[in-house]
């Protein structure tokens, strides 16, 4: 089920909110069980068979955690190893098995059967979340959580499909907090504000840029250098507002139920360096990689060379985590190299004029996103070659038509500005890109924003929500659902 759908907004969410708070008046365990059931409905809506997968994953990891939490002894290392292999194996089979077979066939001219295994939604997210839980159980940090609390912690629908990757210490104590079991006007209001603004980012901004990105990658052979620059920026803003929108919506939904989700997105395009970008983009994934991979490898405690090796391993894992394609792997490697260079040359780099630092960081992230979006490394190389050659300095009308703003002709006519159809396209593109950049750089992150719950804000929020709902004629999947 999608947050940006009529079913979710007009049916699922009202039923879930009313049922949860009503049952809390009777017995909070009933309310938690109801919320667990609704979360499973949310997950299994498109493919009920995936409920068997997530159910088995939850049961086995809970059993592993109970074995591990009984005490520290030598056999615990064996149990922990089995638990980690179980989770990694689950991700490998569903996400990477076909990719592995394809590469074996290509490398050895073999003919192994490709199974075309469908990728279950959110498997990378809920599996990483459970890996962190069993590791913490091994450390004796998971206390006396019961199965209902654990299952709800893993499957809670606002963060189930695309994060944040939360820790048990952040969520389960909130499930036990009696003060959060009654409707709270301030939390509910904040939740509606966040959800609405996140929905607007997705429906009104990200989906607008999606049409241009789709055109660009459907016309790779004929697109010009300027086309690819526009498409690159369009994808940079699409993935930003798509993921930022999801993060706001997830946080807002949790707030409606009285819970606080960990911040997962903090205006990353304001970053002045690539390491800072990763401290702001998908923050809980960065935290997981740092806590459960980088630190156990030794972090920066074992010398300079080992530190850089550890950084490269972390970003390689990040690339692999995002998808079964060499584009993601190379994207992770490029970010790892950029982080190593940034670490090695930080003293020189930090002396640069800050706008120059920002431009270097944004340019790198922007063109790395092209690799992230490309269907293959060869396609990305073709795009980069076209941009570098810069032979054709014009924007194709096909691309321009995808970003054409309504009423631009009327505006130019009223201003007595002469125009052509092509001029309308160019004007629309420039306005859209400038507005998107301003929104990224000049406004406070919604997660940190303090909302005034007055009539003015209420009217604006209702107007925005209605505008988004009437714009849902073509519902699109969030980009991070694919990871």
N, C-alpha and C positions, 0 to 999 in steps of 0.2 A: 504494500500500500504506500502511496506517496503523500507527503505532507501537502503538496500543491495539487490536490484533487478535491472535487466536490464531495466524494464519499468520505474522505477524511475530515474535511472542515465542517460539513453539514450533518454528518451522521456519527462517525467514529468518535470524534473528540467530544461532542456534547454528551453522548452516552457514557463515555469513559469517565469524564469529570463528574457527572451527576451520580453515577453508580459508585465511584470510589469514595466520594465524601459521604454519601448516604450510608454505605456499608460501614464506614469508620464509626458512625454513631452507634452501630450494633456491636461490632467486634473488629478490631484493626486487622486481625489475621484474615478475616473474610475479605476485607478491603484489599489487602496485599495479594490474596489469591485471585481476586477479581482483576486487579491490575496486571498480574502475571498472565491470566487468561486472555485479556485484551491485547497484551503485548505479543502473545503467540498468534492471535488472530491477525494482528498487524503484519507479523513476519510471514505467516503462511498464506496470506490472502491470494497471491498469484500462483503459488505452487505449494499446496499442503504437504507434499512429500518432504519438503525441506524441514518440516517440523520434526520428522524422525531424526534428521541429521543434528539439528540444534539440541533436541531433547537428549540424544545419546551423548553429545559433547558435554552438556551440562551435568548429566548423571555421572559419567566417567570422571570428569574433573573434580566433582564434589567428592567422590569416593577416594580419588587420589589425595585430595587435600585432607580428608579425615585421617587417612593413613599417615600422612606426613606430619600432621599436627599432634600426633600422640607422643612425640618426643624425639630428641635427636639421637639417632644411633646409626650405625654403618649402613644398615639396610635402607635407610631413608634416601641415600644417594641413588640407590638402584631404583626406588619408587619414583624419585624426582626425574631421573633419566628416562624412565618408561613414560611418565606423564608428558614430558617435553617432546619425546619422539612421537607420541600419540597425536599431540596437537600439531606439530610440524608436519607429520605424515598426512594429517587431514587436509591441511592447506596445500601440501604438495600434490595430493591426488586430484583434488577438485580444481586447483588453480594452475598447476604447472605440469601435470602428467603429459597432456597432449603436446605442450611446448617441448618437453624433454624428448618425447618420441620423435617429434618433427626434426629436432636437431640431430638425434641419433641416426635417423634415416638419411639426412643430408650429409652427415659426416662420413658414414660408412656405406652409403649407397644401399641401405637396408630397406625393408618393406614392412615394417611393423605397422599394425593397424592403429589409426587415429580414432579415438573413441568419441571425440566431440563432446566432452563432458561439460555440462552446463555449470556455470559458476554460481553457487548459492550466494544470495545477497548477504553482505556484511560478514562473510566468513573470516576475513582477515582481521576485522575489528573484534568480534566476540572471541576469536581464538587467542589473539594477543592479550586480551583482557583476562582470559582464563590462565594463560601462561604466567602472567604476573601474580595471579592469585595462588597458583600451586607453588611458585617460588617463595612467595611470602609465607605460605603454610610450612614450607621446609624450614624457614627462618623462625617459625613459631609466632607469626604476627597476625594470624587470622582469627584468633580467639574462638568463641563458642557460637559461631553463626550457624543457624539451622538451614535446612535445605530450601525452604520457601524463600528465606532472605537471600540465599545465594542465587537461586534461579531467577529471582526478580532483579538482582544486581546485574546479572549477565544479559537478561532479555528485555530490560526496561526500554520501551519502544522509542523514546526520544533520542537515545544514543545508540540504539542497536545496529542500525544499518551503516552509518557513516561517522560514528564517534560522537563525542570524544571518547578516547580509551580511558575510562575512569578506573580508579582504584577502589578496592573494597572499603578502605578506611575513609573514603570520601562519600560513599553512598549508603552503606548499610547502617552506620550510626544515624543517618537522617531517616531511614525507614523506621528506626526505633524511637525517634524523637516524638513524644506525644504532642508537642506544640505545633507540629506540622500536619496533624491529622484533621484539622478543621480548616475550612476555607479562610484564607487571609486576603483581605481586599488589596493590600499593597503588593503582595506577591502575585496575585491574580492579575492586577492591572499591569504590573511590570511584564508579566508573561505575555499578555495580549499585545502590548506595545512591541516587545521584542519579536514575537511571532509575526506580527503584521509587517514590520520593517524587513524582516528576513524574507518573507513571502514576496515583498515588493522587489527586493534585490534579485530574487530568482526569476520572477515572472516578468517584471518590467525592464530589467537591465540584462541579466545573464542570457535570457532566452532571445533578446533582441540581437545580441552579438553572435549567438549561436548560428543564425542564418548566414552571416558573413563567413564564419569559420567553415560551415558545411560547404558553402560555395567554393571557398579556397581549396579545400582538400578534395573536392570533386573535379577541379580544373587545374590540377598540378602542372600538367604539360603545357597549358596555354596561358596560365597566369603570368603577369609581369612582375618585375622586381618590386614595384610600388604596391602591387596587389598583395604580395606576400608580406610586406611590411605592415600593411593595414590588417591583414589576416592575423599576423603575429600579435599585434596589439589587441585585436578583437578577442583572440583566445586568451591572452593575458588578462583581460578584463572579464571575460566570460567565466574562467575558472575561479577568479577572485570573487566575483559577486555570487557565483553558484555556491562555492564552499562557505563563504561568509554568510550568505543567506541561510544555508542549511544550519550553520552553527548558531545563528541568531534564533532560528525557529526551534531548534532542539533545546536551547537554553530557555526560551520562552515557554515551551510546552512543559518542561520540568518545573519551572517557576509556578505555572498554573496549579500544579499538584502540590506545591509547597516545598519543592526540592531545588537545590542549587547544583548545577553542573559545573565542572571545571572549565575554565576558559580555554578554548582551543584555537582561537584566531584573534590576533591583536594587530590589525593594520599593518600587515607585512610589507606592503609597498612603500612604507615610510622608512624602511631599513637603509642603513648606510653601508652595509657590508653583507656578504652572503651568510656568515655565521649569525648575524643579527636576524636575517631573513628567517633562518630556521628556528630561531627563538620565538618568532612571531607566527610562523605558518605551521599549521597542524601541530600545535604545541604539545599535545599529549602523546603523539607518535614520537616526537623528538625526545620527550621525557622517558618514554618506554625504551627507546634505543640507547639512550644515555645510561639509564639505571640498570637495564637487564642485559646489555651487550657491551657497551663501552667501558663501564666501571669493572665488570667481571674480567674483561680482557686486560685490565691494568690501567686503563685511562691514560693519564699523562704522568703516571708515577714510575714508569720504567724506561725513561730516556726519550730523547727527541725522535729517533727513528721509530721506535715502537709506538710512540704517540701518533705519528703520521700513519703508520700501518693500521692502528686501531680506528683512526678517523675514516680511513678508506674502507675498512670492513663495515663500519656503521652505515656509511652512505651507499655502499654496495647492497647491504641488506635492505636499506630504504628503497632503493631502486627496484630490487626484486620483489619487495612487498607490494609495490604499486601495480605490478602486472607481469604476465608471462609474455614478454616481448623484449627483444634486444634493445629497443628504444628506451624502455624503462631502466634497464641495466646500465646502459651508457649514460642516461640522464643522471642516475645516481652517482656514477663514477665522476662525471663532470662536476657535480656539486661537491663531491669529496675532494677533488683536486682544487677547486676554488676555495674550499674551507682550509685546506693545507697551505695554499698560497697566502690566503688572508691571515692565517696564524703566523706564518714565517715572516711576512712583510708588514705586520700590523703597525710597527713603529713608523715606517715610512708612509704607509697608506693613510694613517690617521692625521698626518700633517697636511694632507690635501684639503683643498677647499671643500666644505661639506656638500654643496650642490654637485661637485664633481664626483665625490664618493657615492652620492645617491644615484647619479646618472650611470656610473659604471655598474653598480649593483643592479639597477633596474634593467639595463641593457642586457646584462648576462642572464638574469632571470627570464627576461622576455624571450630571448632566442633559445634558451634551454627549454622553455615551454613548447616551442615549435617541435623539438625532438620528442618531448613528452606526448604531444598530440599526433605526431606522424605515424603512419601505418607501418613504416619500416625505416631502418637507418638509411637505406639508399634513397628513399623519398625525401628524408630530411636533408641529406647531402645535396640532392638536386635543388631543393628550395634554397639552401644556403648559397649554392653556386649561382643561382639566378639572382639572388639579392646582391652578392658580391660583384657580379658582372655589371649589374645595374644598367642594362642596355635599353630597356623600354621604360621610359619615365612617364607613365600615365596609368590611371586606374580604369580597369575594365568596367563597362557599363553594367555587366552582369553583377559584379561585386557591388557597384554603387547602388543598384536597385534594391539590394538586400538591406541596406542601412538607410534608405530614404525615410526622412521624417515627414509626418503628415503636416499639412498646413504651411510648409516652407514656401511654396509658390505664392500663397496668399500673403504671407509676411513680406516677401520680396516685392510683391506687387504694391502693397500698401506703402512700402518704403521707397517706391519708385526706383528700385534697383533693377537694371536690366539682367536677364537671366536666360539660361538655356537648360534643357533637361540635364545635360551633363553637369552644368554648374550647380543645379539643385542637389545632385548626388554628392558632389565634392563638399558643398556647404554642410550637408547633413552629416557626412563622415567626420569632418573637422569638429563640428559641434558635439557630436556624440563622444568622440575620443577625449576632447577637452573636459566635458562634463564628467566622464568616468574617472579621469585622472584627478580632477578636483575632489570628487567624492572619496577617492582613495587617500588623498594626502591632507585634505583640509578639514576633515570632520573626525570627531572623537569616535572611538570604537563603541558600538552599541552596547557591548557587554559592560563597559565601565560607565556608561552614561547614566546620569541621575534624571529620571523622568518626573515631570510635574503632572500630577494626576488631577488636572483641572478641566474645565469645559473645553477650552481651546485645544488641548492635546487630545481629548476624547473625540471631538469632532473630526480632527485631522486623522486620527487612527481609524475611525469608522469609515471615513471617506476613502482612505488608502486601502482598507480591507475590501470594501465593496469594489473598488477599481480593480484590485487584483483578482477577485472572485469572477467578475465579468470578463476578465482576460484569460480565463482558464480553458478556453475552447480547445487548445492544443496542449495537453499536459505533457511535460517533458521530464525525463528522469534526471536526478541530480548526478553530476559527473562522478562524484566519489562513490556512488552505488556500484560502479564498475570495478572498484578496488577492494 
